[in-house]
Amino acid sequence: MTAQNLVESKYYSGQGALLIAERDATTGKPKGYSHVGNVPDLKISISVSVTEHKESTTGQRAVDKRITTETKVNVSATLESLNKENLAKALRGTAAAVVAGSAVDEPVTAYLGKTSALAHVKVSTVVVKSTDETPVTYEAGKNYTVNPEAGSINILTTAEQTAAGAAVNIEDAEELEVSYSYAAQETVEAMTEAAKDYCLRFEGMNTTEDNKAVVVEIFKFSSDPLKELSLIGDGIGQMTLEGSAQADLTRLTGSKYFREILEA
């Protein structure tokens, strides 16, 4: 190839934002995109399954025809923003915001030397009482200790309560009533929803080409439930959203899977 025939290479190194929207089942259109936060890795991979036919004439049993029997378009996105909305999508769950409030006489069973969970986290002004007709108010540090961040109480053993100078000991398996205040918090209930279809949109740039715009639209995406949710680690937590771009049969022209738009 002579120098005159060489074609300039177009290199690519991408950065940008991933957006996700619920897909309208009737129109196939996105119902408003939301930014998912930082995404250090985003990939589309295409695979096909084929059936090969072999001729029976030459003695070579040569493959003379390939028929595509399946087309798959897989999408993988690594998310670093583990907010309630992203977690709910990844876990096929439901997210909710809980306003600050108070719990009154929440029932808790005491187990000596063990921890019992409260219904909320970030608790304060904890009061623990017996369920007697004339209730006994137990003493923090003498009958029990509180983990206010996690929302739990640890019942001291009989020996520990006596040594701490408790006026009345909590008995094993005793039913208690716990009252407290709690701060605003968020919850995600995992695996409560059926699979949903989403639209994905990558609003990116090619950093090797003066940050020219690169946009990718995936018309119908369904994710698998999260394979792994790491809870302890030394680095920034991540979760990988994996699924497939399905054929969007509402599209009458162009690709039914995705399209890429490049700034000229």
N, C-alpha and C positions, 0 to 999 in steps of 0.2 A: 504494500500500500504506500503510495507516494504521499509526501507531506500535503499536497493539494487535496487529497481525499480524506484527510483526517477530520473527524467530527469532534467539536468541543464537548467534553464531558460535563454533565450536569450533576454535581455532587449534592448530597442531602444530609443534613443533620438537624433533626427536628426538636422543637420545643413548643409548648403551647398548653392550652386548657382543654379539658374534656368536660363536656356537658351532657346531661342525661334528662330525658323527659318521658313521662308516661305516654304511650301511643294510643290515640283514639282508634278503637276497633272498627268504627264505621268508616271514617275518612282516611285512616292511615297516617294522619298528621300528628306531629308532636303537640302535647298539651302544656307547653311552656317549659323551657330548658332551665336546669339548675346546674351551677358549677360544682364539681365534686371535690375541688381542692387539688393539692399537688399530686401529680401522677408522673413518677419517674420512668415508667415503662408502659408502652401501649403498642400492641401488635395486632395485625390481622393476618391470619394464615388460611390458605385455601388448599383443600385436598379433594381428590376424586377417587371413587371406586370404579374399577373397570372390569369388564369381561372380555377376555381375549379369545378370538377364534383362530383355529389352526387349519391350514389347508391340508388336504389329504391326497394331493396329486404328485408332488415331486419326491416324496420320500424324506423330505427334510422336516416335515411337520412345522413349517414356518408359520409364524403369526402373520395373518393377512388382514385382520380386522380387529379393531379395539372399539368397544361400545362402553360409553360412560353410563354407569348405572346409578351413581350417586354423586352429588356435589355438596361439599361442606365448606362453609365460611366461618371460621372460628375467630373469636375476639378475646383478647386477654388484656386487662388493665390492672396495674398495680396502684392501689390507692394508699395515700398516707394520711388522709383526713378521716379519722374514724369517728365521725359525728353520728348522731342517731339516725339521720336520714340515710347515710351511706350504709351503716350497719343493717338497717332494716331491709334495704334492697338486697344486700349481700346474703342476709340470713333468711330471706323470705318472711320477714317478720313485720311487726307493727311498732311504730315509735310514738312516744307520748311525752309531753312536757308536764311535770307535776309542780304546781305552784307551792310556795312555802306555806306551811300550816302547822297543825298540832294534832297529836294523837292522844286520846283520852281513854285510859283503862284498857289498853291493848293487852289481850291475854297472852301470857308467856309461861311456859312450863320450865321450872328451875331444875337443872341437873348439876349436882355439886361437882365442882372442879371442871365444869365444861361451859361452853359458850352458847348462848341462844341469840338468834338473829331477830332484829326488829324489822318492821315493814318498810322503814325508810333509812336513808343514810344522812350524814351530816346533821346529827341530832344534838340537842342541848336541853338544859333544865330537865334532866331525867329524874322522874320520881317513881320508885318501885314500892308497891304496897302488897300486902296479903289480901286475900279475898274473904277474910273473916267479916262477920257482921260489924264488928268494930275493927277496921283494918289497922294493921301494923305498918308503919312507914319504915322501910329498911334504909340502912345507911350506906352511902357510897364509900368505898374504901374499907368498910368493915364487913359488909355482907356481900358486896359485889363490886366490880369495876366496869367502866364503860369505855368502849372504843367509839368515840363520837363521830369520827370520820366514816367508818364502815357501818355504823348503826348496829352495834351488838353489845350484849352485856355478858360478862363472865361471872358466874356464881362461885364464890369462894367455897372451899371445902369446910366441913365442920370445924376442923382443927384451925384452919386459917381464920375463920370468923371468930372463934373463941380467942385466939391469940391477938386479933385486932381489937378486941374489946367490944364486940357487938352486944347490944342489949338483948336482942332476940335473934336466934339463928334461923336462916332459911333452911327448910328441910328438903331432902332429895325428892324430886317429882312434885314439889309443891306448885300449885297454880298461883301465878302472880298477875297483878295488873300494873302495866307500865304506861306512864304518861310522859310526854315529851314534846318539844318543838322540833321542827325539821326545816331545812333550807330548801330552796327550789332545786329540783333535780329532774333527770330525764331517764326514761326507761325504754328498753327495746325487748320485746317479747319475740323470741326466735321461732321460726318454723310454724307460723300461724296462718300464713297466706299461701294461696296457690301461685304458681309461676305467672309472672306478668310479662307483657311485651313492652319494650322501651324503644325510643329513638335515641341514638347517640350522635353527637356532633363534636368533631375535633376542630378547634379553632387554633391553628398553629402557624408556625413560621419556619422557613428554611434558613438556618443561621449561616450556611455557606453561601447564600445568595442575597446578602443584604437584608435578611429577615423578611423575604418575600412571603406573602400569605399562602398558606396551605390549609385547605378546609376539606375534611372528610365527613360525609354524612352516611350513617348506617341506618337504614330505614326501619328495620324490624329486628330487634335484639332481645333475646331471652337468655338470662344467666342461670347457671347452675348454682345451687346453694354453696356457700363458702366452704371450701375444703379444709381450711385451717384458719383459726383465729389465735394468734400468738398472744399470750397474756403476760409472760415474763420474758425479758430479754434485755440486752445491753444497748441496743440501737433503737432508732426510731421505728415504731411499730408500722407494719404494712399489712394489707390484705389484698389478695388477688381476685378480681372479679373475672370469671371465665364463663363463656357461653358461646352461642352461635348467632350469626346473622342469618335469619330465615328469609326465604323468598317472599317479598311483599307483592302479592298478586293484585293489589289496588293500583300499582304503577303500570300504566299501559305502554310507556315508552322508556327506553334506556334500561339501565341495570335494575334488577329487582332486589339487589343485595346492598350495594353501597356505591358511592361515587366520590371521586377526588377532584377538587378544584384547585388549580395552581395559578398563582399570579404570573402573568407573562413577563 
